[in-house]
Amino acid sequence: MFKAIQLNKDEAGATHAAVTEIDDAALPLQDEEHIVVDIAYSTLNFKDALAVTGRSPVVRRFPMVPGIDCAGSVRASNSARWRVGDAVIVNGWGVGEGHWGGLAQRASLKPQWPIARPAGLSAFDAMALGTAGYTAALCVLALQRAGVQPGDGEVLVTGATGGVGGVSTMLLAALGYTVVATTGKTAEADYLKTLGAHEVLDRALLSSSGKPLQKERWAGVVDSVGSHTLANACATTRYGGVVAACGLAQGMDFPATVAPFILRGVSLLGIDSVSASTERRLEAWSLLDRLIDRQKLAATVTKVDLAGAIAAAPALLDGKHRGRLVVDVNA
């Protein structure tokens, strides 16, 4: 038996989340090549909070164990890829949406989903970063591949008190970029500056409808917000600049025009963390291992247990939480 958050839907279509004891025999993939992982830590991400609260149809079947992240060690394996005791990280691949996920003490997974946890990161560190940190690394790598250099000008990071924004700020600052962070929590300006932000702006400057083209400022952008914020970020990006878009905290819409792209040569890069290749994942986690200041990372974390993750989900969706929520599934 193991503990997990389990989601069920009632006849009226409402989602209910509860910490439940589950028999190992109920784990999926019993008749396929798979590994079983003993989970040390998981996280509560924006997508997990949507699943737990039922505010968006993230979960594709019920009952479901949510959790798009987990870090732990291999308990059992019938795959040549993994041996018992191997330290692994799992992000994405539909885990926690269509396949039982990481907000549990145990998970059964396809062997191609995990990657080996870098030796320099503990299981706690890995989940303090989680999909948010891994996505931030994918965004930063995308800016680098597109040619954005530290001396090119300021880089905008939206939603900076969130997980993606906070880790993006740390990574970019460590690489020598001048980071301008936006947040709706102006009282957190000092916190963001400790992460490496050179300047902090109120998100209201970008969050409502704006002109198709505005004064040029950003050499690059990491946006986890979407909607008007992304549209305004594109409209204020300098000629030849690059915008990496990875989230929709404000909304899935994109109320923009083609003007920044055809008149200023701005590039908009979509960043997907769910189905990224193993090569991309390893590159991202290597960057995180090399550059993240562990003390600064620890300052971004709030630790909760499984029940605490359920309780924290609404506040996370409402933008009332700072940084990362790490879930000690064994507490």
N, C-alpha and C positions, 0 to 999 in steps of 0.2 A: 504494500500500500504506500501511496505517496500523497502529499498535499498539493493542491493546485487551485487556482481560480478557475471556476467553470461557469460558462455562460449558457443560459437557456432562454428560449423565447416562449412566451405564453400565447394563448389563443388569440389575444388581442394584438399580438405583434410586438409587445414590449420585451426588452432584454432585461434579464435578471442575472446579476453576478454574485457568486458566493464562494467562499473558501470551502473546498470539498475534499474528502478522502476518496481516492480513486485506486482501484485494483490495477496492478501492473498488467494483468491480462487484457485490460481495455486499451492499452497503448496501441497506436496504429502501426501499420507496416509489418505486422507479425509474420506475414507470408512472403515478404520481399527482402532483398538485401537492405540491411539497415544497421544503424548503431543505436545503442541506448546510452544516454548521457545523464550522469548525476550532475544536476545544476547547482552551482554555488550562488550565483547572483543573476538576476535579470534586471530589467528596467521598466519604467512606465514612460512610453513615448506618446506623442500626440495621437498617432494612429491607434495605439493601445487604449488610450483614454476614450477615443471614439467608439471602439469596440465594447469596452466595459460599460459605458453609459448608454450605448445604443443610439447615440445622436446621429450616426451616419452608418449606412449599411456596409460596414467594413467586413463583417463576418459573413462567410458564404454558406456555412452549414452549422447546425447545432446538434448536440451540445459541442461547445468549442472551449478549448483552453487558449486564452489569448497570450500575447507576448511575442513580439517580433525579434527579440534579442534573448540570448542567454550565453553564459560562460560557465564551463565546468570541465569535467573529465569523463572519458569514455568508460562506461561501466561494462558494456558487452558489445561485441562486434562480430558480424559475420561478413565483413568486408576486408579485403586485403589493404585498403587505404589506411585503416585505423587499427591501433592496438589498444587493449585495455590500459587505462592510465593516461593516455594522450590528453593533453590540455587543448581545449577547442573553444572557438568563438563561433556563434551562429548569428547571422543578420539576414532578414528578408526571406526570399524564396517562397513567399506565401505562408510562412510559418506564423501562426497566430491568427490567420485569416481563413485559409482553407485546410490547414493542417495544424494539429495541436501544437501549441507554442511553448514559450519559455517562462511564463508566469506559473511555474510548477517546480517541484523538486526533481522531476524526471521528465525526459523527453525521448521519443523514438524518432530518428531522423534519417533521411537518405544520406548516404556517405559522401555525396558530392556537395552537400550544403555547407558543412563546417569548413573553417580553415584552422590551421594550427595557431594557437595563441602565441604571439611573440614572447620570447623569454623575459624581456624587460618589462612586461605588463603583468600584474597580478590579475586574477579573475575579477576582483573588485575594480581595479583600474580599467579593465576592458569594458565593464558595464557602466562605469562612470562616464566613459566615452560613448559606448553603445552605437546604435544606428545613427543617432544624432552626430556623434563625433566622426564616425566613418563617412557619413554623408558630407559633413563639412570638409573632410580630407579630399573626397572626390571633387568637390567644388573648387578647392584651392588648386588641386592638380590640373583641373580643366582650365583654370585661368592661366596657369603656367604653360600648359601645352599650347594655348592660344596666343602666347607671347607677351602676356602682361608681366612687366618687370617691376621690382620695387621702386625704381627711380622714375617710373612713368607717371605717377600722380597718386591721388588718394583712391583708396578702395572702400566702397560702401558695404557695410554689413547690416542688413535689416533684421528686425526681431532679435536683437543682440542678447537680450537676457534669456532667451530660449536656449535649448541645447545646441542646435546647429549654429546659431549665431555666436554663442559663447566660445565654442571650440574653433570656429572660423576666425574669430578675433584673435585667439591665442596663437593659432597656426600662422596667420598672416603677419602678426607682429613679430613672431620668432623668425620669420623669413625676411624681415626688414621692410615690409610694406607699411605705409601710413594708413591706419584704419580709422574710418569714421563710422561710428555705430549709431543705430537708431533704436529707440525703445519707447514704449508708452509709460514706462516706470522711470520718470526723470530723477527720482530719488536714488536710483541705482547707478548714477553717473560715476561715482567714485569706484564702485565695484567693477564697472566695465573698464575703467582706466587701469585698474590693477591687472586686468586680463590682457591689456595691451592697446586699448583704444586711445587714439590721439585726441579725438573729439567725440562728444555724444550729442545727438540731436533728438528732438521730440519727434516721434513717429507721425504726429499730426501733420508735419510738413509734407509728407508723402502719401498720406492715407486717404485723401479725397480726390475727386476729379481734377485733373490738371491739363495744361496745354499739351498738344502733341509733341512740340519741341520746346525745351526750356534751356536755361543757361547751362552750358557744358561744365561738368565738374569731375565726374568719376572716370578713372582709367579702367576700373573693374568693379563688379558688384557681386556679392553673394546674397541672394534673396531667398528667404524661406517663408515669405508672407503671401506673395501673389497679389491678385486683384489690382486695385489702384496703386498700391505701393510698388508693385513690379512695373506697372505702366509708367509711373513717374520716375522710377529709377532708370528705365530705358531712355526716357525723354531728357534726362540730365546727364547721361553718359557721354563722355567726350568722343570726338571723331576717332573711329577705329577701336573704341573700347569694347569690353566684353562683359556680358551679364550671365552669371550662372544661376539658374532658377531651379529650386529643389523642393518648394513647399507651397502650402495654400492656407496658412493660418488665418489670413483675412478673407480668402475666398478662392474658388476655382476659376472665376472669371478673369479675363485679361482685357480690360477696356482701353485699348491702345490703338494707335494707327501704325502704318508701315513707315512713317516719316523717319524715326531714328535709324532704321535699317537701310533705307535707300538714299537718305540724304547725308547721313553721318557714318555709314558703314559699320554701325554697331552690330555686334554678334550676340545672339541670344542662345545660350547653350542649356539644353535640358539635362538635368542630372537625375539619373535613376539609381537608387541603391538596392532595389529589390532583386533585380535580375542581372546585376553587374557580373562580369566574368571573374573567375577566381584570380586571374592575373591582376585585374583592377583592384580587387579586394586586398590582395597581398600588398600591392603598392600603397594603398591608402593606410592600411594598418602599420606598415613600416614607417610611413611619414609620421603617424601619431606616436609611435614608439620613440622615434628619434627626437621629436620636437616638443612634445607636451611637457610642461612643467608640472610635476606630480603634486606639488604643494598648491599651485594655482588650481589644478584640477579638483583637488579635494575640497577647495573652498566653494566649488560650484555644486556640490552634491548634498542632497538630503536623502537619508536612508530610511526606508520603511519596510514593514513586513507585507505579506500578501493581503491581509485585511486593510492595511494602511494604503496599499496601492489602489484598492477599490474606492476608499474614502477620498483619495487625492485626485482622482480622475476628473471630476467636474471643475475643480479649481485650475487644473492644468489647461483644460479647454477654454476656460474663461480668461486665460492670460494672467492669472493671479500667482503663478509659481515662477520662481527664479531658478535657472540652471537645470540640473539633472536630478531625476528621482531614481535612485538605485534600490532595487528590491532584494532584500535578503530573504530568499525563499525558505530558508531553514530556521528562521527566527521564530 
